[in-house]
């Protein structure tokens, strides 16, 4: 005989099937439902073992770890960036960043965090014609990889990490999809997570040290500040603009300063925890003919550590 909780879940699922839509559950909701079925099968009310509270706490902790660039959490974000209004023809540039984050334990107190960004770029170009007109074309391929390595303490109220940032000349079309230079420089991340907030920044500067002499040297600065406010059921509001500066550029071409934000949610796709975000930014300052605004969609696959089994 079905329990009351099983009947309730079945009725809810049937209602969604009739409506023809999927009803994704947050981590807390899914775990709560499974807990209710387990409790009923054991003849216990859910309130007796505090299942709801513990699962909600687990979801909150996973959300905090996902918002921490140097957490002890393996994640594989896949980030789609659309930059609109590029060039005189106002075309669209697309950059797909595949950026796994892998923590490696260094003893009981320290982690080495490997953050490896691999961009795949669709770059619009206008090809001049002998008649003086232009033909719209483009290039698609691999960009310059950007690995970073952070040494970070495993515990502490102030979370931080420092290490080298590299620029690798891996682009399949040098000069268009990449800069043709090997570069390196310092990088640091600092953040705090009081209550429902995550507040912090990531900063680096990269200088070229070798590479193709036919292309200009690299001296680039990056600052990303992030502000997250956590809401119920795995939702959160986020601001993650990335400010960049090309120190060698002049005539208004040095800075890109975006303003904007978006929303995100921690949930499950089947058994897999994921972090979904959607963000929109307008570039208050940007070089001539660069994108005035853009959109970013991201899915990050999360792989939290499994709890150790307790001996019977």
C-alpha positions as CSV (number, residue, x, y, z in Angstrom):
1,X,0.0,0.0,0.0
2,X,1.3,3.4,-0.8
3,X,2.1,5.8,2.0
4,X,0.5,9.3,2.1
5,X,3.8,10.9,1.1
6,X,4.2,8.6,-1.9
7,X,0.6,9.3,-3.0
8,X,1.3,13.0,-2.7
9,X,4.4,12.8,-4.8
10,X,2.6,10.6,-7.4
11,X,-0.2,13.1,-7.6
12,X,2.2,16.0,-8.1
13,X,4.2,14.2,-10.7
14,X,1.0,13.3,-12.6
15,X,-0.2,16.9,-12.5
16,X,3.1,18.0,-14.1
17,X,2.9,15.3,-16.8
18,X,-0.6,16.3,-17.7
19,X,0.6,19.9,-18.0
20,X,3.4,18.7,-20.3
21,X,6.3,20.5,-18.5
22,X,9.2,19.4,-16.3
23,X,9.3,20.4,-12.6
24,X,13.0,20.5,-11.6
25,X,13.6,20.2,-7.9
26,X,16.2,22.0,-5.9
27,X,18.6,19.9,-3.9
28,X,16.7,20.7,-0.7
29,X,13.3,19.8,-2.3
30,X,14.5,16.5,-3.8
31,X,16.2,15.4,-0.7
32,X,13.2,16.4,1.4
33,X,10.9,14.3,-0.8
34,X,13.2,11.3,-0.5
35,X,13.5,11.8,3.2
36,X,9.7,11.8,3.6
37,X,9.4,8.5,1.8
38,X,12.1,6.9,3.9
39,X,10.6,8.2,7.1
40,X,7.1,6.9,6.2
41,X,8.6,3.4,5.4
42,X,10.1,3.4,8.9
43,X,6.9,4.6,10.5
44,X,8.5,7.9,11.6
45,X,7.3,11.5,11.0
46,X,9.8,13.6,9.1
47,X,10.1,16.1,11.9
48,X,11.7,13.5,14.2
49,X,15.1,13.3,12.5
50,X,15.5,16.9,11.2
51,X,16.0,15.7,7.6
52,X,14.7,19.0,6.1
53,X,17.0,21.1,8.1
54,X,20.1,19.1,7.4
55,X,19.4,18.8,3.6
56,X,18.8,22.6,3.4
57,X,22.1,23.2,5.2
58,X,23.8,20.9,2.7
59,X,22.3,22.9,-0.2
60,X,23.4,26.2,1.3
61,X,26.9,24.8,1.8
62,X,27.1,23.6,-1.7
63,X,25.9,27.0,-3.0
64,X,28.6,28.8,-0.9
65,X,31.3,26.4,-2.2
66,X,30.1,27.0,-5.8
67,X,30.5,30.7,-5.3
68,X,34.0,30.4,-3.8
69,X,36.7,30.2,-6.6
70,X,39.1,28.4,-4.2
71,X,36.7,26.0,-2.4
72,X,37.5,22.3,-2.0
73,X,35.0,21.5,-4.7
74,X,35.6,20.1,-8.2
75,X,33.5,22.0,-10.7
76,X,33.3,22.2,-14.5
77,X,31.7,25.4,-15.7
78,X,30.8,25.8,-19.3
79,X,30.2,29.5,-20.0
80,X,28.6,31.0,-23.1
81,X,29.3,34.7,-23.8
82,X,27.6,36.7,-26.5
83,X,29.1,40.1,-27.2
84,X,26.7,42.1,-29.4
85,X,27.3,45.1,-31.7
86,X,30.9,44.3,-32.6
87,X,32.5,46.4,-35.4
88,X,30.9,48.8,-37.8
89,X,28.5,46.1,-38.9
90,X,27.3,45.5,-35.3
91,X,27.9,41.8,-35.5
92,X,28.0,39.2,-32.7
93,X,31.1,37.6,-31.2
94,X,30.6,34.3,-29.3
95,X,33.1,33.0,-26.7
96,X,32.6,29.6,-25.1
97,X,34.8,29.2,-22.0
98,X,35.4,25.7,-20.6
99,X,37.0,26.3,-17.2
100,X,37.3,23.3,-14.9
101,X,38.4,24.1,-11.3
102,X,40.2,21.2,-9.5
103,X,41.5,21.4,-5.9
104,X,44.5,19.4,-4.9
105,X,45.2,18.8,-1.2
106,X,48.6,19.9,0.1
107,X,48.6,18.4,3.5
108,X,45.8,19.1,6.0
109,X,45.9,22.9,5.9
110,X,46.5,24.0,2.3
111,X,45.0,23.4,-1.2
112,X,46.4,24.0,-4.7
113,X,43.5,25.2,-6.9
114,X,44.0,24.7,-10.6
115,X,41.7,26.9,-12.7
116,X,42.1,26.3,-16.5
117,X,40.2,28.4,-19.0
118,X,39.9,27.1,-22.5
119,X,38.1,29.6,-24.8
120,X,36.5,28.5,-28.1
121,X,35.8,31.7,-30.1
122,X,33.6,32.6,-33.1
123,X,35.1,36.0,-34.2
124,X,33.4,38.1,-36.9
125,X,35.6,39.9,-39.4
126,X,35.0,42.1,-42.4
127,X,37.2,41.3,-45.4
128,X,38.0,44.3,-47.6
129,X,37.3,43.9,-51.3
130,X,39.2,45.5,-54.3
131,X,36.1,47.5,-55.0
132,X,36.3,49.2,-51.6
133,X,33.4,47.2,-50.1
134,X,33.7,44.6,-47.4
135,X,32.4,41.0,-47.1
136,X,31.3,39.7,-43.7
137,X,33.1,36.6,-42.7
138,X,34.5,35.1,-39.5
139,X,36.8,32.6,-37.9
140,X,36.0,29.8,-35.4
141,X,38.5,28.0,-33.3
142,X,40.5,27.6,-30.2
143,X,41.7,30.7,-28.4
144,X,44.7,31.2,-26.0
145,X,44.4,29.0,-22.9
146,X,44.6,30.8,-19.5
147,X,45.6,28.4,-16.6
148,X,45.9,29.8,-13.1
149,X,47.2,28.1,-9.9
150,X,46.2,29.3,-6.4
151,X,47.7,28.3,-3.1
152,X,44.9,28.7,-0.6
153,X,44.3,27.7,3.1
154,X,41.6,25.2,3.7
155,X,40.1,27.1,6.6
156,X,39.6,30.7,7.7
157,X,37.0,33.4,7.9
158,X,38.9,35.4,5.2
159,X,39.2,33.2,2.2
160,X,42.1,33.9,-0.1
161,X,44.4,32.4,-2.7
162,X,47.5,33.6,-4.6
163,X,49.6,32.2,-7.4
164,X,50.6,32.6,-11.1
165,X,48.4,33.3,-14.0
166,X,49.6,32.1,-17.4
167,X,48.7,32.9,-21.0
168,X,49.4,30.1,-23.5
169,X,49.6,30.8,-27.3
170,X,47.3,27.9,-28.3
171,X,45.0,29.9,-30.7
172,X,44.3,28.2,-34.0
173,X,44.3,31.6,-35.7
174,X,47.0,33.8,-34.2
175,X,46.3,37.5,-34.3
176,X,42.5,37.0,-34.6
177,X,41.6,34.3,-32.1
178,X,44.8,34.7,-30.0
179,X,47.8,37.0,-29.3
180,X,50.6,34.8,-30.2
181,X,52.4,35.3,-26.9
182,X,53.5,33.3,-23.9
183,X,52.6,35.4,-20.9
184,X,52.6,35.2,-17.1
185,X,51.9,37.3,-14.0
186,X,50.5,37.3,-10.5
187,X,46.9,36.5,-9.6
188,X,45.0,36.7,-6.3
189,X,41.5,36.1,-5.0
190,X,40.0,37.3,-1.8
191,X,36.4,36.8,-0.4
192,X,34.2,36.6,2.7
193,X,30.9,34.8,3.1
194,X,28.9,36.4,5.9
195,X,25.4,35.0,6.3
196,X,23.6,35.0,2.9
197,X,26.3,37.0,1.1
198,X,29.5,36.2,-0.9
199,X,31.7,39.3,-1.4
200,X,35.1,39.2,-3.1
201,X,37.3,39.9,-6.1
202,X,39.8,38.2,-8.4
203,X,42.6,40.2,-9.9
204,X,45.6,39.5,-12.2
205,X,48.0,41.1,-14.6
206,X,49.8,39.3,-17.4
207,X,52.9,40.4,-19.3
208,X,54.2,38.6,-22.4
209,X,57.6,36.9,-22.0
210,X,58.1,35.1,-25.3
211,X,56.3,34.5,-28.6
212,X,55.8,35.6,-32.1
213,X,57.8,38.9,-32.8
214,X,55.3,39.9,-35.5
215,X,52.6,40.6,-32.8
216,X,52.6,43.3,-30.1
217,X,53.6,42.6,-26.5
218,X,51.0,41.8,-23.9
219,X,50.3,43.9,-20.8
220,X,46.8,43.1,-19.6
221,X,44.9,43.7,-16.4
222,X,41.8,41.9,-15.2
223,X,39.6,42.6,-12.1
224,X,36.4,40.6,-11.5
225,X,34.5,41.5,-8.4
226,X,31.6,39.3,-7.3
227,X,28.6,40.0,-5.1
228,X,26.1,37.2,-4.5
229,X,23.0,37.3,-2.3
230,X,21.4,33.9,-1.5
231,X,17.7,33.4,-1.6
232,X,15.5,30.4,-0.7
233,X,15.4,27.1,-2.6
234,X,18.9,27.4,-4.1
235,X,18.3,30.7,-5.9
236,X,20.7,33.7,-5.7
237,X,21.2,37.1,-7.2
238,X,24.7,37.8,-8.6
239,X,26.9,40.6,-9.9
240,X,30.1,39.4,-11.5
241,X,31.4,42.0,-14.0
242,X,34.9,41.6,-15.4
243,X,36.8,44.8,-15.9
244,X,39.9,44.6,-18.2
245,X,42.6,47.0,-19.3
246,X,45.1,46.8,-22.1
247,X,47.8,49.1,-20.7
248,X,49.5,49.5,-24.1
249,X,46.3,50.8,-25.7
250,X,45.6,54.5,-26.2
251,X,42.9,56.8,-27.6
252,X,40.1,55.4,-25.4
253,X,40.9,51.8,-26.2
254,X,42.3,50.8,-22.8
255,X,39.4,49.9,-20.6
256,X,36.3,47.7,-20.7
257,X,34.0,48.5,-17.8
258,X,30.8,46.4,-17.7
259,X,27.8,47.1,-15.4
260,X,25.0,44.6,-14.7
261,X,24.2,41.3,-13.1
262,X,21.9,38.3,-13.1
263,X,20.4,35.3,-11.3
264,X,21.5,31.8,-10.5
265,X,20.3,28.6,-8.9
266,X,21.8,25.4,-7.5
267,X,19.7,22.4,-8.5
268,X,19.9,18.9,-9.9
269,X,19.8,17.5,-13.4
270,X,18.9,13.9,-12.5
271,X,21.5,13.0,-9.9
272,X,24.0,15.7,-11.0
273,X,24.2,18.9,-8.9
274,X,24.6,21.9,-11.2
275,X,25.0,25.7,-10.8
276,X,23.0,27.7,-13.4
277,X,23.4,31.4,-14.0
278,X,22.1,34.0,-16.5
279,X,23.7,37.5,-16.6
280,X,23.4,40.6,-18.7
281,X,26.0,43.4,-18.9
282,X,26.3,46.8,-20.6
283,X,29.8,48.1,-21.2
284,X,29.8,51.7,-19.8
285,X,33.4,52.1,-21.2
286,X,34.8,50.1,-24.1
287,X,37.2,50.6,-27.1
288,X,35.8,51.9,-30.4
289,X,33.8,49.3,-32.3
290,X,34.0,46.9,-29.4
291,X,30.8,45.4,-27.9
292,X,28.5,47.8,-26.0
293,X,26.7,45.0,-24.2
294,X,26.6,41.2,-23.7
295,X,24.9,38.2,-22.3
296,X,26.4,35.3,-20.3
297,X,24.8,31.9,-19.7
298,X,26.6,29.3,-17.6
299,X,26.1,25.7,-16.4
300,X,28.6,24.4,-13.9
301,X,28.7,20.7,-13.1
302,X,29.5,20.3,-9.4
303,X,31.3,17.3,-7.8
304,X,31.2,17.6,-4.0
305,X,33.1,15.3,-1.8
306,X,31.1,12.2,-0.8
307,X,30.7,11.9,3.0
308,X,32.7,9.1,4.6
309,X,30.7,6.1,5.6
310,X,30.3,5.6,9.3
311,X,31.2,2.2,10.7
312,X,28.2,0.0,11.6
